[in-house]
């Protein structure tokens, strides 16, 4: 029996540094599957600059919590054996695992090297602010703790095209590394003139040794942990032509169903469309524009036009490539891209990603299980469960929208024979209490429907002509589905 697919981002930024997260995934796999979650995006599993780093300050991609490097064997999340075990447990429960892959930069080099650079303006990386000169940069990666296991490749300054620190003068800045062929890559986002450089030692994908090494590593990593796909971090900064090459080679090795989703953090849809054209639409992308629509709506209250909530979004324009989400580790409070969707609006936002026909929804672990850190937030599991239940059991079939009011909108899913008893009607408002008259089908005449969220206690009996009035409380959402016998 076919069921809807649902992803979970299985981490948040402030997980404690206890080395227990892979074990937590093993322990929770059965629970997640029971909620209808059949894929998880896990955090970066490679050795970072320190044990408490979340994995984006990547040091050694061949060390998955196996070697004594950077003062630790395990990563923040656990050991390599625990990682592999967690993936095996997920597979036993029918859950696919997508690994977070950080390919933009390297951090925590083992030694410095002397090389020529020119400093550039951070707001316009095409503009040089001084004359070429030598610096002492942290660009030599030899990985002594691993001692050549899995790969004997070592990184040197010529494998990078930018760095951010001169150890000789203790000066920080954006230093463009000079030499033959050392240009910022043209096939990247054009923010700040050229957004090739993001942080740390920036990998130069114009260098043939780099491309060969990263392709080799991708193959090794996928096979070593037996994952089902990759979440590609920070791809707006990486040579888009290399990403296209990487997708092709990985699928050639792992099979056409090896999954890719890319993080291209840009609020304007046109920028993401440009990247999709490079890859010939062979990768899914996070719908950042939809997230920002949710963020704005949650802050503007009843002044926001709900009938336009999907305008300018990836799921509206390219639904087959859209991974929809409400929040993630970057948008959560006090983080770099903070744009937290306010709690009162979260149920409506989750209804809009979980109960509609288009998009591959991704539930945030921080919403499901809570957020740690200096400003902890409680779990919203009880709020989420009715929407997950409705997605798994009822939200199937053709869809008809009722986006005819600035505050109160709704839609109907008509159900399918493949999922007996399916079909539902959703109504939500950011304003006063109201409702929506919607058609669910003449064959439903006489059925009693109720609100799975519990926000409304009314039992709605479908009229002879297949229509019914579905009420909703102010500033909330109701999900109506057939009552069980």
NORRAVEN-V840307 format. One record per residue. N is the residue number from 0. RES is the residue in one small letter. PSI is psi in whole degrees, -180 to 180 (* if undefined). OMEGA is omega as a letter, one per 20 degrees, with the letter a starting at -180 (* if undefined). Layout:
n & res & psi & omega
N & RES & PSI & OMEGA
N & RES & PSI & OMEGA
This chain:
n & res & psi & omega
0 & x & 118 & a
1 & x & 140 & r
2 & x & 157 & r
3 & x & 146 & r
4 & x & 138 & r
5 & x & 132 & r
6 & x & 152 & r
7 & x & 132 & r
8 & x & 107 & a
9 & x & 56 & r
10 & x & 163 & r
11 & x & 169 & a
12 & x & -31 & a
13 & x & 32 & r
14 & x & 140 & r
15 & x & 148 & r
16 & x & 74 & a
17 & x & -3 & r
18 & x & 26 & a
19 & x & 9 & a
20 & x & -37 & r
21 & x & -39 & r
22 & x & -36 & r
23 & x & -40 & r
24 & x & -43 & r
25 & x & -45 & a
26 & x & -32 & a
27 & x & -6 & a
28 & x & -46 & a
29 & x & -42 & r
30 & x & -46 & a
31 & x & -44 & r
32 & x & -38 & r
33 & x & -22 & r
34 & x & 0 & a
35 & x & 8 & r
36 & x & 118 & a
37 & x & 12 & r
38 & x & 148 & r
39 & x & 139 & r
40 & x & 116 & a
41 & x & 156 & a
42 & x & 169 & r
43 & x & 129 & a
44 & x & 2 & a
45 & x & 158 & a
46 & x & 131 & a
47 & x & -174 & a
48 & x & -20 & r
49 & x & 166 & a
50 & x & -31 & a
51 & x & 2 & r
52 & x & 143 & a
53 & x & -4 & r
54 & x & -10 & a
55 & x & -16 & r
56 & x & 65 & a
57 & x & 134 & r
58 & x & -63 & a
59 & x & 112 & a
60 & x & -14 & r
61 & x & -4 & r
62 & x & 107 & a
63 & x & 26 & a
64 & x & 42 & a
65 & x & -28 & a
66 & x & 153 & r
67 & x & 94 & r
68 & x & 146 & a
69 & x & 36 & r
70 & x & 15 & a
71 & x & 152 & r
72 & x & -56 & r
73 & x & 161 & r
74 & x & -176 & r
75 & x & -30 & a
76 & x & -13 & r
77 & x & -162 & a
78 & x & 167 & r
79 & x & -44 & a
80 & x & -40 & r
81 & x & -36 & r
82 & x & -51 & a
83 & x & -39 & r
84 & x & -42 & a
85 & x & -41 & r
86 & x & -39 & r
87 & x & -42 & r
88 & x & -43 & r
89 & x & -45 & a
90 & x & -37 & r
91 & x & -29 & r
92 & x & 10 & r
93 & x & 30 & r
94 & x & 125 & r
95 & x & 149 & a
96 & x & 124 & r
97 & x & 122 & a
98 & x & 135 & r
99 & x & 125 & a
100 & x & 121 & a
101 & x & 107 & a
102 & x & 9 & a
103 & x & -29 & a
104 & x & 170 & r
105 & x & 148 & a
106 & x & 156 & r
107 & x & 43 & a
108 & x & 158 & a
109 & x & -19 & a
110 & x & 165 & r
111 & x & 162 & r
112 & x & 156 & r
113 & x & 127 & a
114 & x & 166 & a
115 & x & 139 & r
116 & x & 172 & r
117 & x & 134 & r
118 & x & 143 & a
119 & x & 161 & r
120 & x & 124 & a
121 & x & -27 & a
122 & x & -9 & r
123 & x & 92 & a
124 & x & -6 & r
125 & x & -8 & a
126 & x & 118 & r
127 & x & 139 & a
128 & x & -4 & r
129 & x & -178 & a
130 & x & 157 & r
131 & x & 139 & a
132 & x & 166 & a
133 & x & 144 & r
134 & x & 167 & r
135 & x & 104 & a
136 & x & 152 & r
137 & x & 90 & a
138 & x & 1 & a
139 & x & 115 & a
140 & x & 111 & a
141 & x & -15 & r
142 & x & 58 & a
143 & x & -31 & a
144 & x & -25 & r
145 & x & -27 & r
146 & x & 45 & r
147 & x & 0 & r
148 & x & 134 & r
149 & x & -34 & r
150 & x & 138 & r
151 & x & 13 & a
152 & x & 131 & r
153 & x & 145 & a
154 & x & 138 & r
155 & x & 173 & a
156 & x & -31 & a
157 & x & -7 & r
158 & x & -3 & r
159 & x & 160 & r
160 & x & 3 & r
161 & x & 154 & r
162 & x & 177 & a
163 & x & 10 & a
164 & x & 134 & r
165 & x & 108 & a
166 & x & -27 & a
167 & x & -40 & a
168 & x & -4 & a
169 & x & 35 & a
170 & x & 137 & r
171 & x & 152 & a
172 & x & -173 & r
173 & x & 109 & a
174 & x & 116 & r
175 & x & 119 & a
176 & x & 132 & a
177 & x & 161 & r
178 & x & 178 & a
179 & x & 125 & r
180 & x & 8 & a
181 & x & 84 & r
182 & x & 154 & r
183 & x & 143 & a
184 & x & 138 & a
185 & x & -25 & a
186 & x & 61 & r
187 & x & 176 & r
188 & x & 145 & a
189 & x & 13 & r
190 & x & 146 & a
191 & x & 36 & a
192 & x & -51 & r
193 & x & 122 & a
194 & x & 34 & r
195 & x & -46 & a
196 & x & 130 & r
197 & x & -56 & a
198 & x & 165 & r
199 & x & -142 & r
200 & x & 114 & a
201 & x & 121 & a
202 & x & 135 & a
203 & x & 101 & a
204 & x & 6 & r
205 & x & -15 & a
206 & x & 124 & a
207 & x & -35 & r
208 & x & -36 & r
209 & x & -48 & a
210 & x & -43 & r
211 & x & -44 & a
212 & x & -44 & a
213 & x & -34 & r
214 & x & -43 & r
215 & x & -43 & a
216 & x & -42 & a
217 & x & -45 & r
218 & x & -48 & a
219 & x & -47 & a
220 & x & -47 & a
221 & x & -41 & a
222 & x & -37 & a
223 & x & -41 & a
224 & x & -8 & r
225 & x & 48 & r
226 & x & 174 & a
227 & x & -1 & a
228 & x & 175 & a
229 & x & 142 & r
230 & x & 118 & a
231 & x & 120 & a
232 & x & 143 & r
233 & x & 43 & a
234 & x & -12 & r
235 & x & -14 & r
236 & x & -6 & a
237 & x & 140 & r
238 & x & 112 & a
239 & x & -30 & r
240 & x & -35 & r
241 & x & -41 & r
242 & x & -44 & r
243 & x & -44 & r
244 & x & -43 & a
245 & x & -43 & r
246 & x & -45 & a
247 & x & -48 & a
248 & x & -40 & a
249 & x & -41 & a
250 & x & -29 & r
251 & x & -36 & a
252 & x & -44 & a
253 & x & -11 & a
254 & x & 154 & a
255 & x & -21 & a
256 & x & 6 & r
257 & x & 124 & a
258 & x & 144 & r
259 & x & 135 & r
260 & x & 136 & a
261 & x & 144 & r
262 & x & 106 & r
263 & x & 90 & a
264 & x & 98 & r
265 & x & 128 & a
266 & x & -16 & a
267 & x & 126 & a
268 & x & -34 & a
269 & x & -36 & a
270 & x & -41 & r
271 & x & -38 & r
272 & x & -39 & r
273 & x & -42 & r
274 & x & -43 & r
275 & x & -34 & r
276 & x & -38 & r
277 & x & -42 & a
278 & x & 7 & a
279 & x & 39 & r
280 & x & 37 & a
281 & x & 15 & a
282 & x & 146 & r
283 & x & 158 & a
284 & x & 147 & r
285 & x & 136 & a
286 & x & 81 & a
287 & x & -37 & a
288 & x & -41 & r
289 & x & -41 & r
290 & x & -45 & a
291 & x & -32 & r
292 & x & -43 & r
293 & x & -44 & a
294 & x & -47 & r
295 & x & -43 & a
296 & x & -38 & a
297 & x & -23 & r
298 & x & -25 & a
299 & x & -14 & r
300 & x & -140 & a
301 & x & -1 & r
302 & x & -13 & a
303 & x & 136 & r
304 & x & 101 & a
305 & x & -23 & r
306 & x & -15 & a
307 & x & 15 & a
308 & x & -27 & a
309 & x & 3 & a
310 & x & 136 & r
311 & x & 18 & a
312 & x & 158 & r
313 & x & -40 & a
314 & x & -26 & r
315 & x & -41 & a
316 & x & -40 & a
317 & x & 69 & a
318 & x & -30 & a
319 & x & -17 & a
320 & x & 6 & a
321 & x & 124 & r
322 & x & 113 & a
323 & x & 144 & a
324 & x & 160 & r
325 & x & -54 & r
326 & x & 166 & r
327 & x & -170 & a
328 & x & -28 & r
329 & x & -32 & a
330 & x & -10 & a
331 & x & 159 & a
332 & x & 138 & r
333 & x & 12 & r
334 & x & 173 & a
335 & x & -37 & a
336 & x & 37 & a
337 & x & 122 & r
338 & x & 54 & a
339 & x & 129 & r
340 & x & 123 & a
341 & x & 147 & a
342 & x & -36 & a
343 & x & -28 & a
344 & x & -16 & a
345 & x & -44 & r
346 & x & -40 & r
347 & x & -42 & r
348 & x & -44 & r
349 & x & -35 & r
350 & x & -38 & a
351 & x & -20 & r
352 & x & -28 & a
353 & x & -25 & a
354 & x & 15 & r
355 & x & 164 & a
356 & x & -36 & a
357 & x & 153 & r
358 & x & 153 & r
359 & x & 101 & a
360 & x & 144 & r
361 & x & 115 & r
362 & x & 137 & a
363 & x & 127 & r
364 & x & -36 & r
365 & x & -30 & r
366 & x & -42 & a
367 & x & -44 & a
368 & x & -6 & a
369 & x & 167 & a
370 & x & 136 & r
371 & x & -161 & r
372 & x & -168 & a
373 & x & -22 & r
374 & x & 70 & a
375 & x & 154 & r
376 & x & 141 & a
377 & x & 156 & r
378 & x & 149 & r
379 & x & 29 & a
380 & x & -45 & a
381 & x & -34 & r
382 & x & -40 & a
383 & x & -32 & a
384 & x & -43 & r
385 & x & -34 & r
386 & x & -39 & r
387 & x & -41 & r
388 & x & -45 & a
389 & x & -38 & r
390 & x & -44 & a
391 & x & -38 & a
392 & x & -28 & a
393 & x & -27 & a
394 & x & 76 & a
395 & x & 163 & r
396 & x & -176 & a
397 & x & 159 & a
398 & x & 138 & r
399 & x & 127 & a
400 & x & 147 & r
401 & x & 69 & a
402 & x & 61 & a
403 & x & 21 & a
404 & x & 146 & a
405 & x & -24 & a
406 & x & -39 & a
407 & x & 120 & a
408 & x & 164 & r
409 & x & 171 & r
410 & x & 161 & a
411 & x & 137 & r
412 & x & 126 & a
413 & x & -7 & r
414 & x & 168 & r
415 & x & 157 & r
416 & x & -29 & a
417 & x & -27 & r
418 & x & 89 & a
419 & x & 137 & r
420 & x & 2 & a
421 & x & 168 & a
422 & x & 143 & a
423 & x & 165 & r
424 & x & 127 & a
425 & x & 134 & r
426 & x & 138 & a
427 & x & 155 & r
428 & x & 144 & r
429 & x & 11 & a
430 & x & -140 & a
431 & x & 164 & r
432 & x & 145 & a
433 & x & -143 & a
434 & x & -178 & a
435 & x & 130 & r
436 & x & 121 & a
437 & x & 152 & a
438 & x & 126 & r
439 & x & -5 & r
440 & x & 134 & a
441 & x & -30 & r
442 & x & -13 & r
443 & x & -1 & a
444 & x & 132 & r
445 & x & -11 & r
446 & x & 146 & r
447 & x & 126 & r
448 & x & 148 & r
449 & x & 166 & a
450 & x & 114 & a
451 & x & -24 & a
452 & x & -19 & a
453 & x & 1 & r
454 & x & -32 & r
455 & x & 136 & r
456 & x & -4 & a
457 & x & 140 & r
458 & x & 123 & a
459 & x & 120 & r
460 & x & 124 & a
461 & x & 131 & a
462 & x & 167 & a
463 & x & -31 & a
464 & x & 7 & r
465 & x & 3 & r
466 & x & 161 & r
467 & x & 157 & r
468 & x & 123 & a
469 & x & 110 & a
470 & x & 161 & r
471 & x & 142 & r
472 & x & 160 & r
473 & x & 139 & r
474 & x & 38 & a
475 & x & -175 & a
476 & x & 146 & r
477 & x & 141 & a
478 & x & 107 & a
479 & x & 135 & r
480 & x & 160 & a
481 & x & 137 & r
482 & x & 141 & r
483 & x & 149 & r
484 & x & * & *
